[in-house]
Every structure is written in structure tokens, then in C-alpha cells.
Amino acid sequence: MSGAALQASAPARETMRGGRSSLTRSRVRAAWIFIAPTLIVLILIAGWPLARTIWFSFTDASLNSLADYQFIGFENYVANYDGEWFGLLTDPDWWHSVWNTVWFTAISVSIETVLGTIVALILNASFPGRGIMRAVILIPWAIPTVVSARMWNWMLHDQFGVINDMLLRLGLIAAPITWTASPDTALWTVVMVDVWKTTPFMALLILAALQMLPGDIYEAAKVDGVHPVKVFFRVTLPLIKPALLVAVIFRALDALRVFDLIYVLTANSRDTMSMSVFARQQLVDFQEVGLGSAASTLIFLIIALLVVITMVAGQVRLSGEVR
Amino acid sequence: MKVLTRIGFWLLVAAIGLFSIFPFYYAVISSLRSGADLFSVAYLPERLDFSNYVAVFERQPFGTNIVNSVIVAASVVALSLALGITAAYAFGRIRFRGRSLLLMTILAVSMFPQVAVLSGMFELIRSFGLYNTLPGLILANLMLTLPFTVWVLTTFMRELPKEIEEAAFVDGATPWIVVRRIFLPLMMPAAVTTGLLAFIVAWNEFLFALTFTLTNERRTVPPAIALMSGSTAYELPWGTIMAASVIVTLPIIALVLVFQRKIVAGLTAGAVKG
């Protein structure tokens, strides 16, 4: 990479003496040379695999013979044999995983936004030990997801878990709960662990927005004797709304892709299976590359659609940032 | 009333702190207990029993797993920064047609669901003969780190004053010299921030590591911990799992505590994913 750039800079040096416009031209050429390695790598490891995944979704490829497949059109998505419907779009398990993912995203991101705002407001107040607190709340975020899933698995163990023990001691429950196995609690358990892990991220983004607010409005509100809660809803919330929206969108896009947490916490259980877990199960466990790729393609389309909507809606601000 | 508000405030602070730390604290306590001790709940450490820490290295190649993780994460950081800084210079300091569109496209890659590239990446890695190897994982991980590295570094690069490179260009320096001699030193703080974020992403990555490795000796830490099992499926060695969890979490916690400010700056500058 450095070799290519150096070679290119030799003629660039010549033209640079020629004046302003050739200087600009040589800088633009340098820009493309500097960007080229990154672009090539991204096309190779992101663009090409994505294109192949979409292509595989129209084939009957299987994992142990990836090179030997046939084009079957939309049959992985929907097909009809002798009046019976097959394919992903008719598979209740797929729709169940879609529902799980949407439910998980909506509930966990809502809770994280509310809790994140509360934590950010607290960290925005000045009190002794604030720096330590800010480091402490980063810990859940920094622990690898797989590790936190395992830690919670152990804490939520139905027989020897500390959570059941606490709740029993406090008299809140009469018998131990099988948190991750019972269909009633499994998805809530996943939400709880995700809230534990990701609220810090939310809090930090909101805190950054809070710290950019001008102090004099608050002085004025204090002088006028406005109640702090009213100040929050009338002044703070409208002012941090743009930052809050960005944080919510980032989190939601992340939550829609959820894999590690659910895979480790509850394995391939149907009660909690997310879209990503479903797709990987088809791909790897059942070796159905065609069907798994179809599921992957749908996940990509859903997320791409959301990204496009977000980008169009937020175009003004984003383009302002790029300039 | 004022006193009550203060007490309430401190209770809230204490609750947040406790909630954040307790799971890790409990993992440490559990890792120091073994055998039948684990079948009763303890809130305080009783005695220090390090047999789980010995077992985790004796019963599986966990040492190798850690080395693998370090190699993968360090290589991913080095490659992301090398590619990212050169690209960020072009994006942040030079005006050219299609710049915004290209930057947006790169940002869009960081929104890719990992599973969407899984089958294509599997084919790619196998065709390069990199299945079940560390270079395969390094390549795959770049998809996760490179887009946000470029994005965050571009944000930092743009904030540097314009006069810096103009003087150098007047003196006849080439863009490459400007990047290496002027921007590289100036970008060190930003590079540390982005590098830390990339390291954490690569250190924690699970789906690629699970799918593109086959043997225990080639696994990185996350799949090794996720797949740790006992003699039967119902008898998980919880003490050993907790010991392994503590071992891999400690360096990350140390990094976070030391570089707290830098990490927060990086997170909020690019609003990258967690």
C-alpha cells in the first residue's frame, strides 16, 4: 500500500510546481489512492459476500458442497408443490423468530432509553465520585457478550442461581423460576440481560448530549422557580431529542441483528430464537445454505429499509456533518 | 425534604453501581469456589480456592484460545488503523466528487447484519484456504471494525486546523509525506481511541469465530467459553466457566478504567455501535 502511494507521489510532485489547479488535481488523485486499499478490502469482505449470500438464496446450495448447486428461483422464499406451500415465507418458525426479534427490539430499546436517560441525568449532576461512577457503568458494556450471557446463565440457574435465592429470601417468589427455559420468562430474561449490558451505551450518548446544553436556561428556570421535572420535559427533553433519536436508531439496528446473547443464553430454543439465530441454524446446523441465505437476505432487506428511511429522514443533519 | 432528596439520589447512585458491578463480582466469587460448594449460594468470598483457574488451562487449550484472541484482535486493530488513517486523510482533508456518497456507503457497511454475509464469507474464506485459521478470522473481523474506524478518524481529522498542511504543501511536500509526518503524530490520540474500540469489538466477536473455526485449538476466547461443557450436557462446569470469564474480562475492565475518557470520546464522536 505504501509502495503504491509513494510511486504515485513522484509524478504528483512534478505537477505540484505547476500551480494551484494541478495541485488540486494531484491531491484528488492522492485521495483516491489513499481510499483505494480500504475500498478494495471492503468490497472483498463485505460487498462480495453480501452479493454471494443474495445469489445463494436463489439456489439449493448446501454447506458440504458449496460449489455444486442449481438455480431454483424464489423456491427458498415461497414455493407450491401439489397445492402445498413451502419456503421461508410460509414457515411459522421464521415468522416466530421475526416476531421475537421485533418484540425484543421494541421492549429492550424502550427500557434502555428510559433507564439510560435516568442514568445520564444522574451522571450529569455533580457529586463526589462521578468519574468513578462513569467508569463503573462502562463495565457491563465492555464485558464480552458471550461472557455476560454465561455470567447471567449462572446467576439465573434454576437450582443454584443467586437471583432465585435472592427473590426467595425476600419472599417475592414461592418457588424457583426456570428463567431461561420457561416460555413465559425466557424472552423477558433476554431483555433483562440486554438492558444490563447496553444501558451504559445509551446513557453515555445521552450524557454527551446533556453536557452540550447551555447552562443559562437552567439558571433562568431556577430563578423562576420552575419544578425540575417540568424543566426536564419542557426544556431538556426537546433539546436532547435529536441525540436521543440517533441513539435509539443505532440501538434498534443493533438489537434487530441480535445473535450472541440469545444463542448463548437460551441456545436454539424456539421461544427466544431471533432472525439471526434462525438464519445461522439453517445455514450451519441444517447445512441449508439456500434457505439460510434467503433468511439472511430478508434480514438484510429489513435493516437496509430501516437505514434508508432513517437516512432520508435525517438527511439534512447527516449531510451537514459530512461537509 | 432536601435531605430526603439527597438520600434518594445516593440510593439511586448506589443501585446503579451495584447493578453494574454485581454480575462480575458474583462471577469472581463463584470462580473461587469449587465442587459441591457451588451448589449453595454465597454472597461473600469464604476462602480462596484457585483450582478452577488451574482447571481451565489444564482441561482445554484455553491458553491457546487467549493467544488466538490476542493475535486476531491486535492484527485487526493494526490493519484497521493503517487502512483507516490513510482513508480518513482523504475523506477529511481533500475535497473530491463523490466524497459524501462514498463515506455514507462505508458507514452503511457497519449497519450490515453479520449473518447477511455469513454464507458468502464462508465461501470466500474457504476458497482462500483460510477456513479454521486465524487469518480467516482477521479478514472477517475487518468488516466489523474498518467502517467505523474510517468514520471516527474522519471526524477527528476534519477538526484539525487547515493551516497545518497548507504550509507543508507550499514547501513542496507530497500528500503521503503530509500524512506520515504531520497527521500521523497529530492523530495519535484519535488512533488510540479508535484502536481501543476496534480491539474491544474484535476481542468480543462471536458469530464469525464460531462459524469459521472447527477445532478447539483454533478458537478465540468467546466461542471457547460459549462451547465449554462438562462430562454431560446437564453438568456444566460453572466454576471453570466463571474462572475463564473472569480471566478474559479483567484485561478489558482494566482497559476501560484506564482509558475511560478516550473510549467515551470515541463512542460519542462517531456514535458507533456498542
Boltz contact constraints between the chains, C-beta under 6 A:
constraints:
  - contact:
      token1: [A, 5]
      token2: [B, 176]
      max_distance: 6.0
  - contact:
      token1: [A, 9]
      token2: [B, 174]
      max_distance: 6.0
  - contact:
      token1: [A, 9]
      token2: [B, 176]
      max_distance: 6.0
  - contact:
      token1: [A, 12]
      token2: [B, 174]
      max_distance: 6.0
  - contact:
      token1: [A, 13]
      token2: [B, 174]
      max_distance: 6.0
  - contact:
      token1: [A, 27]
      token2: [B, 94]
      max_distance: 6.0
  - contact:
      token1: [A, 28]
      token2: [B, 96]
      max_distance: 6.0
  - contact:
      token1: [A, 30]
      token2: [B, 175]
      max_distance: 6.0
  - contact:
      token1: [A, 31]
      token2: [B, 90]
      max_distance: 6.0
  - contact:
      token1: [A, 31]
      token2: [B, 94]
      max_distance: 6.0
  - contact:
      token1: [A, 31]
      token2: [B, 96]
      max_distance: 6.0
  - contact:
      token1: [A, 34]
      token2: [B, 86]
      max_distance: 6.0
  - contact:
      token1: [A, 34]
      token2: [B, 87]
      max_distance: 6.0
  - contact:
      token1: [A, 34]
      token2: [B, 89]
      max_distance: 6.0
  - contact:
      token1: [A, 34]
      token2: [B, 90]
      max_distance: 6.0
  - contact:
      token1: [A, 35]
      token2: [B, 87]
      max_distance: 6.0
  - contact:
      token1: [A, 35]
      token2: [B, 90]
      max_distance: 6.0
  - contact:
      token1: [A, 37]
      token2: [B, 83]
      max_distance: 6.0
  - contact:
      token1: [A, 38]
      token2: [B, 83]
      max_distance: 6.0
  - contact:
      token1: [A, 38]
      token2: [B, 87]
      max_distance: 6.0
  - contact:
      token1: [A, 42]
      token2: [B, 109]
      max_distance: 6.0
  - contact:
      token1: [A, 45]
      token2: [B, 139]
      max_distance: 6.0
  - contact:
      token1: [A, 45]
      token2: [B, 142]
      max_distance: 6.0
  - contact:
      token1: [A, 45]
      token2: [B, 143]
      max_distance: 6.0
  - contact:
      token1: [A, 46]
      token2: [B, 109]
      max_distance: 6.0
  - contact:
      token1: [A, 46]
      token2: [B, 143]
      max_distance: 6.0
  - contact:
      token1: [A, 49]
      token2: [B, 117]
      max_distance: 6.0
  - contact:
      token1: [A, 49]
      token2: [B, 120]
      max_distance: 6.0
  - contact:
      token1: [A, 49]
      token2: [B, 121]
      max_distance: 6.0
  - contact:
      token1: [A, 49]
      token2: [B, 124]
      max_distance: 6.0
  - contact:
      token1: [A, 50]
      token2: [B, 117]
      max_distance: 6.0
  - contact:
      token1: [A, 52]
      token2: [B, 120]
      max_distance: 6.0
  - contact:
      token1: [A, 52]
      token2: [B, 123]
      max_distance: 6.0
  - contact:
      token1: [A, 53]
      token2: [B, 116]
      max_distance: 6.0
  - contact:
      token1: [A, 53]
      token2: [B, 119]
      max_distance: 6.0
  - contact:
      token1: [A, 53]
      token2: [B, 120]
      max_distance: 6.0
  - contact:
      token1: [A, 56]
      token2: [B, 119]
      max_distance: 6.0
  - contact:
      token1: [A, 66]
      token2: [B, 123]
      max_distance: 6.0
  - contact:
      token1: [A, 119]
      token2: [B, 16]
      max_distance: 6.0
  - contact:
      token1: [A, 135]
      token2: [B, 257]
      max_distance: 6.0
  - contact:
      token1: [A, 135]
      token2: [B, 260]
      max_distance: 6.0
  - contact:
      token1: [A, 136]
      token2: [B, 17]
      max_distance: 6.0
  - contact:
      token1: [A, 136]
      token2: [B, 20]
      max_distance: 6.0
  - contact:
      token1: [A, 137]
      token2: [B, 20]
      max_distance: 6.0
  - contact:
      token1: [A, 138]
      token2: [B, 256]
      max_distance: 6.0
  - contact:
      token1: [A, 139]
      token2: [B, 20]
      max_distance: 6.0
  - contact:
      token1: [A, 139]
      token2: [B, 253]
      max_distance: 6.0
  - contact:
      token1: [A, 140]
      token2: [B, 20]
      max_distance: 6.0
  - contact:
      token1: [A, 141]
      token2: [B, 274]
      max_distance: 6.0
  - contact:
      token1: [A, 142]
      token2: [B, 252]
      max_distance: 6.0
  - contact:
      token1: [A, 142]
      token2: [B, 256]
      max_distance: 6.0
  - contact:
      token1: [A, 143]
      token2: [B, 249]
      max_distance: 6.0
  - contact:
      token1: [A, 144]
      token2: [B, 204]
      max_distance: 6.0
  - contact:
      token1: [A, 144]
      token2: [B, 222]
      max_distance: 6.0
  - contact:
      token1: [A, 146]
      token2: [B, 206]
      max_distance: 6.0
  - contact:
      token1: [A, 146]
      token2: [B, 222]
      max_distance: 6.0
  - contact:
      token1: [A, 146]
      token2: [B, 225]
      max_distance: 6.0
  - contact:
      token1: [A, 146]
      token2: [B, 226]
      max_distance: 6.0
  - contact:
      token1: [A, 147]
      token2: [B, 245]
      max_distance: 6.0
  - contact:
      token1: [A, 147]
      token2: [B, 249]
      max_distance: 6.0
  - contact:
      token1: [A, 150]
      token2: [B, 241]
      max_distance: 6.0
  - contact:
      token1: [A, 150]
      token2: [B, 245]
      max_distance: 6.0
  - contact:
      token1: [A, 151]
      token2: [B, 23]
      max_distance: 6.0
  - contact:
      token1: [A, 151]
      token2: [B, 27]
      max_distance: 6.0
  - contact:
      token1: [A, 151]
      token2: [B, 245]
      max_distance: 6.0
  - contact:
      token1: [A, 154]
      token2: [B, 238]
      max_distance: 6.0
  - contact:
      token1: [A, 155]
      token2: [B, 26]
      max_distance: 6.0
  - contact:
      token1: [A, 160]
      token2: [B, 39]
      max_distance: 6.0
  - contact:
      token1: [A, 162]
      token2: [B, 26]
      max_distance: 6.0
  - contact:
      token1: [A, 162]
      token2: [B, 41]
      max_distance: 6.0
  - contact:
      token1: [A, 165]
      token2: [B, 41]
      max_distance: 6.0
  - contact:
      token1: [A, 201]
      token2: [B, 274]
      max_distance: 6.0
  - contact:
      token1: [A, 204]
      token2: [B, 264]
      max_distance: 6.0
  - contact:
      token1: [A, 204]
      token2: [B, 267]
      max_distance: 6.0
  - contact:
      token1: [A, 208]
      token2: [B, 268]
      max_distance: 6.0
  - contact:
      token1: [A, 246]
      token2: [B, 271]
      max_distance: 6.0
  - contact:
      token1: [A, 250]
      token2: [B, 271]
      max_distance: 6.0
  - contact:
      token1: [A, 250]
      token2: [B, 273]
      max_distance: 6.0
  - contact:
      token1: [A, 253]
      token2: [B, 111]
      max_distance: 6.0
  - contact:
      token1: [A, 254]
      token2: [B, 273]
      max_distance: 6.0
  - contact:
      token1: [A, 257]
      token2: [B, 113]
      max_distance: 6.0
  - contact:
      token1: [A, 259]
      token2: [B, 207]
      max_distance: 6.0
  - contact:
      token1: [A, 260]
      token2: [B, 206]
      max_distance: 6.0
  - contact:
      token1: [A, 264]
      token2: [B, 226]
      max_distance: 6.0
  - contact:
      token1: [A, 276]
      token2: [B, 115]
      max_distance: 6.0
  - contact:
      token1: [A, 279]
      token2: [B, 115]
      max_distance: 6.0
  - contact:
      token1: [A, 280]
      token2: [B, 115]
      max_distance: 6.0
  - contact:
      token1: [A, 283]
      token2: [B, 119]
      max_distance: 6.0
  - contact:
      token1: [A, 289]
      token2: [B, 119]
      max_distance: 6.0
  - contact:
      token1: [A, 293]
      token2: [B, 119]
      max_distance: 6.0
  - contact:
      token1: [A, 296]
      token2: [B, 115]
      max_distance: 6.0
  - contact:
      token1: [A, 296]
      token2: [B, 116]
      max_distance: 6.0
  - contact:
      token1: [A, 299]
      token2: [B, 113]
      max_distance: 6.0
  - contact:
      token1: [A, 299]
      token2: [B, 116]
      max_distance: 6.0
  - contact:
      token1: [A, 300]
      token2: [B, 116]
      max_distance: 6.0
  - contact:
      token1: [A, 303]
      token2: [B, 113]
      max_distance: 6.0
  - contact:
      token1: [A, 307]
      token2: [B, 111]
      max_distance: 6.0
  - contact:
      token1: [A, 322]
      token2: [B, 100]
      max_distance: 6.0
  - contact:
      token1: [A, 322]
      token2: [B, 103]
      max_distance: 6.0
